[in-house]
Amino acid sequence: MDLQTIKQYDKQYFMNTYGDRTNVMFTHGKGIYLYSSDNKKYMDLLAGIAVNALGHAHPTLTNAIIEQTKKYIHCSSLYYIDTQAILAKKLVENSCANKIFFSNSGAEANEGAIKLARVYHKKKGNLNKYEIITLEKSFHGRTLATIAATGQEKYHKHYDPLTPKFKSIPKNNIQALKNAINENTCAFMIEPIQGESGVNPLDINYVQQARKICDDFDVVLIFDEVQCGMGRTGTLFGYEHFDVQPDIFTLAKALGGGFPIGAVCAIDKVASFEPGDHGSTFGGNPLACAAGIAVIDTLINDNLVQSGNTVGNSIIDSLKNVMTSCVLIKEVRGMGLMIGIELTKPIAKEIKNKLFDQGFLVGSVGENILRILPPLIITIEEGLSFVTALENALQEYIK
Ligand SMILES: Cc1ncc(COP(=O)(O)O)c(C=O)c1O
């Protein structure tokens, strides 16, 4: 079906929450490239917003999904599921977590984490510990509880009254955290590297001090690793950069490499869900977990976390090099392949469109920030070709 017809259907039948979509429809992908219905090739540096860690049509992931589909797609978690148990084991063996619960998305994983923190305190007899502290400029999802957790007002519009007992504090401000904690505090939930607000890694000292404060006040420390987990930042999990371990961390996005799956990963101390406390029809289904196994196996077996880190560092270094002579770049931030480029002028969308015209897919955050989250299989040459394209696109705006 041609793009015009699809656009008509979309306008007539779809509730548009995504605004003006980019004028393209992709028909297929291979590696880090997507191909459009008008036969153009695009380097996908957004990877479905940090989802396609293995790129497109990766044979291991594709085969795992096909093979599982031939066996069975769904089976209730009322029965034992081999892929579910195996994926849980792999996540535990490669992280600080001892127990896993599977969801279908990032928001749902965060809901699970919030519920788990509350259940932990309830079961300890801390009946009044129900408040969750989060950070300003955070993003935790689009469900009612996770928008309340999200410290950005634009996501709250129309949803008053918000789910109660969430409050956001400024990041990297330890005094603000101390002031916010009281006898009702249940958990402190943070993205160690904030993604949706434009790639903002938290200070290492801050995170380490926060860990200590959470220990002192029996506050559950939750890391939302929906975007920064699964090798995105050069370590398998974001928390590894900070030399601390969270009590709970959440995953989604890259965990299924494009197939929807999320996970609540908890250390034994807080892993207090028992039968009846939580559940999901689709969460942890055989197919999603088969995809998850293929992703984690490939990340580890093909050394993609290390190679992604090397490429990410090259891109960051080379962008910083461009910055020294280009007045339009204010700051280059990021870790591994989670990279934000802050511009001095509000031209992020225009630059994004220019790059699109040249066959590069990148994201923009607000008016000044460009964000790239490429597949972990990207090579240095491919990464540097983006830097050159960006440099050229910016040239036109230098007066
Ligand atoms: C850090 C973080 N948490 C949660 C979410 C929500 O994930 P999902 O869209 O899968 O519900 C996102 C999505 O961008 C995210 O970046």
Ligand as a Chemical Component Dictionary entry (heavy atoms), coordinates in Angstrom:
data_LIG
# 
_chem_comp.id                   LIG 
_chem_comp.type                 NON-POLYMER 
_chem_comp.pdbx_formal_charge   0 
_chem_comp.three_letter_code    LIG 
# 
loop_
_chem_comp_atom.comp_id 
_chem_comp_atom.atom_id 
_chem_comp_atom.alt_atom_id 
_chem_comp_atom.type_symbol 
_chem_comp_atom.charge 
_chem_comp_atom.model_Cartn_x 
_chem_comp_atom.model_Cartn_y 
_chem_comp_atom.model_Cartn_z 
_chem_comp_atom.pdbx_ordinal 
LIG C1 C1 C 0 13.735 5.756 31.186 1  
LIG C2 C2 C 0 12.427 5.299 30.642 2  
LIG N1 N1 N 0 11.547 4.714 31.464 3  
LIG C3 C3 C 0 10.355 4.280 31.023 4  
LIG C4 C4 C 0 9.989  4.428 29.709 5  
LIG C5 C5 C 0 8.654  3.935 29.239 6  
LIG O1 O1 O 0 8.815  2.780 28.486 7  
LIG P1 P1 P 0 7.616  2.257 27.565 8  
LIG O2 O2 O 0 7.406  3.276 26.505 9  
LIG O3 O3 O 0 8.095  0.931 27.052 10 
LIG O4 O4 O 0 6.431  2.108 28.454 11 
LIG C6 C6 C 0 10.877 5.037 28.813 12 
LIG C7 C7 C 0 10.499 5.239 27.403 13 
LIG O5 O5 O 0 11.043 6.063 26.702 14 
LIG C8 C8 C 0 12.136 5.477 29.289 15 
LIG O6 O6 O 0 13.010 6.076 28.483 16 
# 
loop_
_chem_comp_bond.comp_id 
_chem_comp_bond.atom_id_1 
_chem_comp_bond.atom_id_2 
_chem_comp_bond.value_order 
_chem_comp_bond.pdbx_ordinal 
LIG C1 C2 SING 1  
LIG C2 N1 SING 2  
LIG C2 C8 DOUB 3  
LIG N1 C3 DOUB 4  
LIG C3 C4 SING 5  
LIG C4 C5 SING 6  
LIG C4 C6 DOUB 7  
LIG C5 O1 SING 8  
LIG O1 P1 SING 9  
LIG P1 O2 DOUB 10 
LIG P1 O3 SING 11 
LIG P1 O4 SING 12 
LIG C6 C7 SING 13 
LIG C6 C8 SING 14 
LIG C7 O5 DOUB 15 
LIG C8 O6 SING 16 
# 
